């Protein structure tokens, strides 16, 4: 048994704490260069990339993060490949954002429409079921806005980015902020 454990620690293919400085320097170089490149690419791609995330933005963000995490420690991936991957992902993001801004059909496909969950104080149960939320989610959103109960709330909107917007009766004003959503709901 002792011989098996000792031979395991002497296996040349297994590194436990430290083997050589070359891989450490490579990781530091790739991580620093990749990070700085991402900063420049994201800055050049415009502020929309860094604003509230749509589902497409989230996919790109996760993909870039996954690629970055993989290439930092992958010895067989060259720096040029890393930069090409980052550049192509950010370029795709910019192209889709341009198309999104110019073609309403693409915008509707990529951006979920807001859902009116509470209207004039009444919970819209069909919408609640469609977006997979519970009444406790509405109550929590109301509390964050300072509403003691749903009786104090005029409208709660489930926004396209996944956040809940609460409009209390005291904040309603002309109701213009929810009129576009009620128009969508009545179609």
C-alpha positions in Angstrom: 0.0 0.0 0.0 2.8 2.5 1.0 4.6 1.6 -2.3 1.5 2.5 -4.3 1.0 5.9 -2.7 4.7 6.7 -3.0 4.8 5.8 -6.7 1.7 8.0 -7.3 3.6 11.0 -5.9 6.5 10.3 -8.2 4.5 10.0 -11.4 6.0 12.4 -14.0 2.6 13.1 -15.5 1.1 14.4 -12.3 1.9 17.9 -10.9 0.8 18.6 -7.4 2.3 21.9 -6.3 4.9 23.1 -8.7 6.6 21.7 -11.7 8.2 24.6 -13.7 7.9 28.4 -14.1 7.1 28.2 -17.8 3.4 27.2 -17.4 3.0 29.8 -14.6 4.4 32.6 -16.8 2.3 31.4 -19.7 -0.9 31.6 -17.5 0.0 35.1 -16.3 0.7 36.3 -19.8 -2.4 34.7 -21.4 -4.7 35.9 -18.5 -3.3 39.5 -18.7 -3.3 39.8 -22.4 -6.8 38.2 -22.7 -8.2 40.4 -20.0 -6.8 43.6 -21.6 -8.0 42.5 -25.0 -11.5 41.9 -23.7 -11.6 45.3 -22.1 -10.6 47.0 -25.4 -13.0 44.9 -27.5 -15.9 45.4 -25.1 -15.2 49.1 -24.9 -15.0 49.4 -28.7 -18.2 47.4 -29.2 -20.2 50.1 -27.5 -22.0 50.5 -24.2 -24.9 48.3 -25.1 -22.7 45.2 -24.6 -22.2 46.3 -21.0 -25.8 47.5 -20.3 -28.6 45.3 -18.9 -28.4 41.9 -20.4 -30.8 40.4 -22.9 -30.9 36.7 -23.3 -28.5 37.0 -26.3 -26.2 39.2 -24.3 -26.1 36.6 -21.6 -25.3 33.8 -24.0 -22.3 35.9 -25.4 -21.2 36.8 -21.9 -21.2 33.2 -20.7 -19.5 32.0 -23.9 -16.7 34.6 -23.6 -16.3 33.8 -19.9 -16.1 30.0 -20.6 -13.6 30.5 -23.5 -11.5 32.8 -21.3 -11.5 30.4 -18.4 -10.5 27.5 -20.7 -7.7 29.3 -22.6 -6.0 30.6 -19.5 -4.9 27.1 -18.5 -5.0 25.2 -21.8 -1.4 24.7 -22.8 -2.2 23.7 -26.4 -4.1 27.0 -27.2 -2.0 29.7 -28.7 -2.5 33.4 -27.9 -3.6 34.2 -31.5 -6.4 31.6 -31.2 -7.5 33.2 -27.9 -7.6 36.7 -29.5 -9.4 35.3 -32.6 -12.1 33.7 -30.4 -12.7 36.9 -28.4 -12.7 39.1 -31.5 -15.2 36.8 -33.3 -17.6 36.6 -30.3 -17.5 40.4 -29.7 -17.9 41.0 -33.5 -21.0 38.7 -33.5 -22.4 40.6 -30.6 -21.9 43.9 -32.5 -23.5 42.6 -35.7 -26.5 41.2 -33.9 -26.9 44.4 -32.0 -26.9 46.4 -35.3 -29.4 44.0 -36.8 -31.5 44.2 -33.6 -31.6 48.0 -33.9 -32.6 48.1 -37.5 -35.0 45.1 -37.9 -38.0 45.1 -35.6 -38.8 41.4 -36.4 -35.3 40.4 -35.2 -35.7 42.6 -32.1 -39.0 40.9 -31.3 -37.4 37.5 -31.7 -34.4 38.2 -29.5 -36.0 40.4 -26.8 -38.9 39.2 -24.7 -41.8 41.6 -24.4 -42.7 42.9 -21.0 -45.5 41.0 -19.2 -48.1 42.8 -17.1 -48.4 40.7 -13.9 -50.5 43.1 -11.8 -52.9 45.5 -13.5 -55.0 48.0 -11.5 -54.2 45.9 -8.4 -55.4 42.6 -9.8 -52.9 39.7 -10.3 -52.9 38.4 -13.8 -52.7 34.7 -13.1 -52.4 33.6 -16.7 -49.4 35.8 -17.2 -47.9 34.7 -13.9 -48.1 31.1 -15.1 -46.7 31.9 -18.5 -43.6 33.6 -17.0 -43.2 31.0 -14.2 -43.4 33.4 -11.3 -45.2 33.0 -8.0 -47.2 35.5 -5.9 -44.3 35.6 -3.4 -42.1 37.1 -6.2 -44.7 39.9 -6.6 -44.8 40.5 -2.8 -41.0 40.7 -2.6 -41.0 43.2 -5.5 -43.6 45.2 -3.8 -41.7 45.3 -0.5 -38.6 46.5 -2.3 -40.7 49.4 -3.6 -42.1 50.1 -0.1 -45.6 48.7 -0.8 -47.1 47.0 2.3 -49.4 44.8 0.2 -50.6 44.3 -3.4 -53.5 46.6 -2.6 -50.9 49.5 -2.6 -49.7 48.4 -6.1 -51.2 49.5 -9.4 -49.0 47.5 -11.7 -46.1 45.1 -11.7 -44.3 44.5 -15.0 -42.0 41.6 -15.7 -39.4 43.4 -17.9 -37.7 41.8 -20.9 -34.4 41.7 -18.9 -36.0 39.6 -16.1 -36.5 42.4 -13.6 -39.8 43.4 -11.9 -40.9 47.0 -12.2 -43.4 48.0 -9.5 -45.7 51.1 -9.9 -47.6 51.9 -6.8 -50.9 53.7 -6.9 -49.2 56.8 -5.5 -46.7 56.7 -8.4 -49.1 56.0 -11.2 -49.5 59.5 -12.5 -51.0 59.5 -16.0 -50.3 55.7 -16.4 -48.2 56.3 -19.5 -45.5 54.0 -18.2 -47.8 50.9 -18.4 -50.0 52.0 -21.3 -47.7 50.4 -23.9 -47.9 47.1 -22.1 -51.6 47.1 -21.7 -51.9 47.8 -25.4 -49.7 44.7 -26.1 -51.8 42.6 -23.6 -55.1 43.5 -25.3 -53.9 42.5 -28.8 
